Amino acid sequence: MNAYRHLTILGIIAVAALVFAVETAQDTKFADNHGVVPSIIVTAARAIADGELSISTVRPLLRLVTALFLHGDIEHLLLNMVFLWAFGYLTSQLLGQWRALVLFVVCGVCGNIAQIWLDPESPIPIIGASGAVCGFEGIYFGLALRWQLPWPDVWPIAHPIPPLQLGAFALVGFLADVYFLANQARQIAFAAHAGGFLSGLAFAALVTTLYPEHADYRRSRTKR
């Protein structure tokens, strides 16, 4: 396993860990200023829709990305980073590390938008890479359904297993995760998980339609 071919995934993990370390060292939280506050995002989007295009109206939308690198506590961070490494690595291996970086952002943003759609007036910040991580799970599940993939061999998986088995694990884990979070009394952004997974699944459906075999996708990359 050559981790140097997956520097974008390692970079995401490093940035998230660094941000958490700074918060801990300074005994502060960046969520209020950099997390996704639905009411702020909705206000900014409405202003832009009304033609008020300026730095002050666009800047709040950056929270859709910055929130992906913020985490509430060490458990939140570690859980996200373990699954991010596993499924992010596999996405990077199959599609390329720079595409994996783009998909991290796209799936994470889609997850945040799904949570905003569910509760647009909420003043509570949404933070965490969970939507993006679920997006990687959705991508791998979708690719495993359509492509003949190599058996995944990545930490923390103890040994290579059939791709469909890992894809099924990702699906069942996602469904259990959303069900558990949706039934919690606390304010947990379960819609962000669902939005991320579904956006990843949609991307997988698109790429496997354009390239019916993984070999077709690899050849398209080598021709460029």
N, C-alpha and C positions, 0 to 999 in steps of 0.2 A: 504494500500500500504506500504509494508515493504522495505524501501530504503536500509536497511542493507544487503539485499539479492542482491543488485546491486552495490556493492562497486566499482567494476571495472569501471562502467559508471561514478559514482561520482568521481573516481580517475582521469579519463580522463579530466573531466570538471575542477577539481581542478588544474591539471597540466597546462592546457591551460590558465586558469585564472591567475595562478602564473607567468607563462612566460610573459603574457601580462603586468602584474603589474610590473615586473622587467624591461621590456622594457620601460614602461612609467616612472618609477622612475629614471632610468638611462638616459632617453631621447636618446635611441638608438634603433636600429632595428637589429634583428638576421637573417633577411631574406637572406642577402648576404652570410653569413657563414653557415647557417643551412637550408635555403630554397632549393627547388628543382630547380636548374638551368639546363635546358635541355642540353645545350652544355657541361656542366661539367659531367653530368650523362652519356651522350653518349660517351664522351672521356674515362671515366672510364670503361664502359662496353666493349668498343673496346679493351682497354688494357688487360682486363681480358680474353677476347676471344682470344687474341693473346698470351696468356700464361703468362702474366705479373701479376701473382698473388702475391700481397703483401699488407701490411697494407695501404700503400699510395694509391693503386689503388682501394681497397675495401672501404676505409673510405668514399669517396664521396657518395657511395650508401646508407649510413645511412641517407642521406638527405631525401630519400624517406619516412622515418618514422618521423624524427624530424620536417619536414615541416608541419606535421599534427597538431602540437601544436602551430603553429605560426599564428597570425591574423593581418590584416592590421590596423584595428581600432576597437573601441568598438562595433560599429554596426555589423561588420563582426563577431566578437566574440560572441555577444549575440544571433544573429540569428542562428549561427551554434550550440551553446550550447543548446538552447531551443529545436530545432529539434533533436539534439543528445540525449538529455534526453528522449524525448518522444519515439522515435523509437529505441534508444539504450536500454531503459528500457524494451520495449516490446520484443526485441530480446533476452535480458538477461532472461526475464521471460519465454520465450518459449524454448530457447536452452541452457541456463545456462550462468552465468556471465563470466566465464573464456573463454568460446567459443565466447561470445560477444566481449571480449577484443581482441581475435585473429582476429575476423572478422572485427573489427574496423581497425586494422593494414592492413589486407589483402585487404580490399575494398579501403582503402585510398591509399595504394601503387599502386593498379591496376588503380585507377583514375589518379594518378600522371604519371604512365607509358603511359596511353592513351593520356594525354596532351603532353608528350614528343614525342610520335609517331606522333602527329599532327604537332608539330613544334620543331624538334630535334635540330635546331641550335640556338634557342632563348637564349639570355643571361639574360632574365627576370626571377627572382625567382618565383616559384609557392609556395604559402603558403595557409594554411587553412585546416580545417577538412571537407570541403564540400564533397569531394569524399567519405569519410568514412560515413558521414551522409546520403548521397544518397544511399550508400551501404546498410545501415540499412533499408532505405525506400524500396529498391528493395527486400531485404530479407522478410520484412513483407508482401509486396504485393504478393510475390511468395508463401509464407506460407498460406496467406489468401485464395488464389485461390485453394489450394490443401487440406488443413487441415480444420477440424471443430474446430475453435478457440474460446476461451472465448471472450466475448465482452470486448474490451480494456477500462480500466479505469485508466488513468494516466494524470497527469498535463502536459500541459495546457488544455486537453480535459475537458469540463465542466461536462459531464456525459457520462456513457458508451454508445457506439454506435456499430452498426454491424461491424464486422471485414472487410467485403468486402467494406463497405462504406469508412472506413479509408484507406484501401488498394487502392481504387480508387482515394481517395484524394491524396495519396502519388504519384500515377502515374501521375495524371493530374498536380499536383504541380511540379513534376520533369520535365515533358514535357514543361510546361510553363517557368520554370526556364531556361532550356537549350535553348529554343527558344529566350527568352529575352536576355540571355547572349551572344548567338551566333551573335546577331544582334547589339551588342554594339560596338561603335568605340574604346572603351578602350580595353586594353589587359586583358581580363578576361578568366580564365582557364575553359571554359565551357566543354571541353572534359574530364576534371577531374571529373566533375559531372556525365557525361554520363558513363565513365569507371567505376566509383564507383557503380552506380545504376545497370549496366548490370552485374557486377561481383557479386553483392548481389543477383540479380535475378537468376544467374547461380547457386549459392550455394543453394538457396532455391529449385531450380529444382532438384538438386542432392540429397539433404537430403529428399525431399518428394518422390523421386523415391525409395530411400533405405528404407524409412519408410513411407508407404502410409497413415498412420494415426498418429496423434500426440501422441496417446496412445502408439503406437509401439515405438516411439522415447523415451518416458518417461520410458518405461519398459527396453529399452536397457541401459539407464543410471543407473537404480536401480540395474541391474545385475552386475555392475562392482564393 
